[in-house]
Amino acid sequence: MYHDKCFQVDINFPFVAFSHEQIKASTTRSLLLIDQNRFNSITDRLLNFDQSMLTAIVEKMAQGEHIKPESDAEKACFQVIRDLDHVAGKMHGSMTSKKYM
């Protein structure tokens, strides 16, 4: 226990510290991804995928349907999801890190 206990008794401090750690991990992971050769293809996918198709896929998944990508637009959406999972995989407490466990 330290003399100044303002952080120790603040109810929001653990949440703020955890959020800061997640932001730091995602930023570091993103910067590592930028240094790789596939960065240009990832940015092209992010800029050019069909957002309405992604919305339709998300709605079907929310209803519990199993989706297998068949069209090129669906494959592009699933690749964008995999790219985002790559960044979120090392963040403690993220859904992707739980999926990897």
C-alpha positions as CSV (number, residue, x, y, z in Angstrom):
1,M,0.0,0.0,0.0
2,Y,1.3,3.4,-1.0
3,H,0.8,6.6,0.9
4,D,-1.3,8.1,-2.0
5,K,-4.2,5.7,-2.2
6,C,-6.3,7.5,-4.8
7,F,-5.6,4.8,-7.5
8,Q,-6.1,2.0,-5.0
9,V,-9.6,3.0,-4.0
10,D,-10.8,4.3,-7.3
11,I,-13.3,1.8,-8.7
12,N,-12.6,2.7,-12.3
13,F,-8.9,2.3,-12.2
14,P,-8.7,-1.4,-13.0
15,F,-10.9,-0.9,-16.1
16,V,-8.9,2.1,-17.3
17,A,-5.6,0.2,-16.8
18,F,-6.9,-2.9,-18.6
19,S,-8.3,-0.8,-21.5
20,H,-5.0,1.0,-21.8
21,E,-3.1,-2.3,-21.9
22,Q,-5.5,-3.5,-24.7
23,I,-5.0,-0.4,-26.8
24,K,-1.2,-0.7,-26.4
25,A,-1.3,-4.4,-27.5
26,S,-3.4,-3.7,-30.5
27,T,-1.3,-0.8,-31.6
28,T,1.9,-2.8,-31.3
29,R,0.3,-5.7,-33.2
30,S,-0.9,-3.3,-35.9
31,L,2.5,-1.7,-36.3
32,L,4.1,-5.2,-36.6
33,L,1.6,-6.0,-39.3
34,I,2.5,-2.8,-41.2
35,D,6.1,-4.0,-41.5
36,Q,5.2,-7.2,-43.3
37,N,5.0,-7.6,-47.1
38,R,1.3,-8.4,-47.1
39,F,0.2,-5.0,-45.8
40,N,-0.7,-3.6,-49.2
41,S,-3.0,-6.6,-49.9
42,I,-4.7,-6.2,-46.4
43,T,-5.3,-2.5,-47.0
44,D,-6.8,-3.2,-50.5
45,R,-9.1,-5.7,-48.9
46,L,-10.2,-3.3,-46.2
47,L,-10.9,-0.6,-48.7
48,N,-12.7,-2.6,-51.3
49,F,-14.8,-5.3,-49.6
50,D,-18.7,-5.2,-49.8
51,Q,-20.0,-3.9,-46.5
52,S,-23.6,-4.9,-47.2
53,M,-22.3,-8.5,-47.7
54,L,-20.5,-8.3,-44.4
55,T,-23.7,-7.1,-42.7
56,A,-25.7,-10.0,-44.2
57,I,-23.0,-12.5,-43.0
58,V,-23.1,-11.0,-39.5
59,E,-26.9,-11.2,-39.3
60,K,-26.8,-14.9,-40.4
61,M,-24.1,-15.7,-37.9
62,A,-26.1,-13.9,-35.1
63,Q,-29.0,-16.2,-35.9
64,G,-26.7,-19.2,-35.4
65,E,-26.3,-20.3,-39.1
66,H,-23.1,-21.9,-40.2
67,I,-21.8,-20.0,-43.2
68,K,-19.4,-21.3,-45.8
69,P,-18.1,-18.6,-48.2
70,E,-19.1,-19.3,-51.8
71,S,-18.9,-16.1,-53.7
72,D,-15.9,-13.9,-54.1
73,A,-17.5,-11.1,-52.0
74,E,-18.1,-13.6,-49.1
75,K,-14.6,-14.8,-49.4
76,A,-13.3,-11.3,-49.2
77,C,-15.4,-10.6,-46.1
78,F,-14.1,-13.7,-44.4
79,Q,-10.6,-12.7,-45.2
80,V,-11.1,-9.2,-43.7
81,I,-12.4,-10.9,-40.5
82,R,-9.3,-13.1,-40.4
83,D,-7.1,-10.0,-40.9
84,L,-8.8,-8.3,-37.9
85,D,-8.5,-11.5,-35.9
86,H,-4.8,-11.5,-36.6
87,V,-4.4,-8.1,-34.9
88,A,-6.8,-8.9,-32.0
89,G,-5.2,-12.3,-31.3
90,K,-2.6,-11.1,-28.8
91,M,-4.9,-8.7,-26.9
92,H,-5.7,-10.2,-23.5
93,G,-9.4,-10.5,-23.0
94,S,-10.4,-10.1,-26.6
95,M,-12.8,-12.5,-28.2
96,T,-10.1,-13.6,-30.6
97,S,-7.7,-14.5,-27.8
98,K,-10.5,-16.5,-26.2
99,K,-11.2,-18.2,-29.5
100,Y,-7.5,-19.1,-29.8
101,M,-7.5,-20.6,-26.3
